[in-house]
């Protein structure tokens, strides 16, 4: 089943529990939804692409972003670092990430945020 744009949160939860929403649709949902409950559910999905789109979504809650900042996959941590809603303390931790790409771009993001704060 593919995602219908007018699907309610309740319908999503049922279809998700049944496993009837394909991966491409889950990525699309994670990218465009404004529903924080759906984003929280998708933040635990096994596919890193789905989690990456959740981390990139500007509607993702701070609590979910903090959790995703500890994800094993560097793409997810990178998207968390680049999300404008990620707390500065989380970005500071990502500046010393083991993955160069994550730490490098987190440092750039941190410098940019500090520049805007001053």
PyMOL commands that set and color helices and strands:
alter all, ss='L'
color gray80, all
select helices_A, chain A and resi 9-18+23-32+36-42+48-56+62-68+74-82+88-94+100-117
alter helices_A, ss='H'
color red, helices_A
deselect
rebuild
show_as cartoon
